[in-house]
Amino acid sequence: MNKATYVTTPIYYVNGLPHIGHSYTTIAADCLARHRRLRGDDVYFLTGTDEHGQKVLKAAQDKGLSPQDFVDQIIPRFKEAWKKLDITYDDFIRTTEPRHIETVQYFLQKLFDQGDLYRGEYEGLYCVPCEVFWTEKQALENLCPDCKRPVEKLKESNYFFKISKYQDWLISYIKERPDFIRPDTRRNEVLVFLEENKLNDLCVSRPKQRLTWGISLPFSPDHVTYVWFDALINYVSALGFPTKKDKFDKFWPVAIHLIGKDILRQHAVFWPIMLKAIGLNPPFMIFAHGWWQVNEEKMSKSRGNVINPLDLIDEFGIDVYRYFLLREVPFGSDGVFSKVSLIKRFNGDLANDLGNLVYRTLTMAEKYFDSKIPELYEEALDPIALKELSPRMNALPSKVDAALENLDFIAGLVAIWDLIGCANKYIEDTKPWNLKKESKTKELESFIAVLIAVLRAVAREIEPFMPQTAALISAQIKPDRVSKGAPLFPRIDVQHVN
Ligand code: ME8
């Protein structure tokens, strides 16, 4: 049986269109999914949309639409954006789908029946745009510590989930598994939080007087489910839990949740406890990456400083955008988005290194061998090819495997670019025109043949990162001949960028 891979993104709120931040997590997940497929895994790659709650309701009202009509209109635009970015998800879950609602209600009923939910009064400071309750200590000057907007004081009768009961269990669970929450900074953050604070029971409902746009509690018609409790369950409702046992049993034990660090606590504290209470294991791994910032601020819909990925794609191309996001900033660290750095990567890594290698190799094959791919004679290869190039080429797949196992996209790309750099240097050092002049035919043939082999290896390994570029390179290298196309990445003149 093939190895299974289950990779997820957060399900995004649909109160606006996806911006760079959303595309970042989704592209990273796509890269991992594609890589695992390439290696023969059975992959289930899930993304989707978080459609309930006050925030989405408000966006619908602002547009004068019913929430259902509003979400039905916006979902196709999410799917279009993902299609444009070459995202190969296997499933797209919407929290308004019956398959999801059934699973959420199953969770609620089971927790209620086993006495984990109780009714009580709730009072707190609530931030509507963020859908989060804050304590007075957190909401200094009555402002949301995250988006800095005013919070509202709310008091209401609700259902609570006794999460504090599972606190000690969670601490040991995290301590015993160094790879459960990553990177280490995030793991430590969660551990410190759990060790220094006693968890407050989690309010899992909203009274319908205040909010009707949500999933009804099966045991209380006057309440809907708190949007986070609803949303987290998508990761198992999409696998058909509790009815589709085979799919669930195959993919759940290997679940990798990619998220941003903004939603770490929901994923690393609430979610494992919800699962434990239901009798399920936590996901295999939660990886929280950093934030893309513009002008020192997190890019976010509530701050209104978003950059639309589709505009950048129109200007630079999909693969350039994907490459930049995955190459520029370590997965886990914050990064600042700027067009100037994107163009630097474009002109350096893509035009000078990769584009140039493809173009000059194919040009030489055209010129010296009439576009036929020549034979490779081991004995005619020079020491650089034998000692530098071939070992790098042979080790590349396992290097990329190891890098992506760690979600270290940069390390994967660096390994590929190490081979590209080595091949470019090989061309410069070998001086093929001399081989031609001296009629060293076997040497020249082997020289071109080994470079073609490098290009094939590069095309294969960059596919998860840059699928269109991989296809363009492969299309120029047929089994026995090359057919050179235009340069892949014509240099951009920085002066001409707006
Ligand atoms: O939180 N930099 O949805 P959301 C990097 N519906 N990543 C960013 C980012 C930025 N500036 N801004 C957003 C929600 N992201 C919930 C999730 S999951 C069960 C429910 C990415 O639309 C990042 O992955 O606010 C972040 O965690 C997510 O989008 C938040 O998306």
Residues whose N, C-alpha, C, O or C-beta is under 5 A from the ligand:
A	BS01	ME8	P10 I11 Y12 Y13 G21 H22 T25 D50 A231 L232 I259 G260 I263 G290 W291 W292 K298 M299
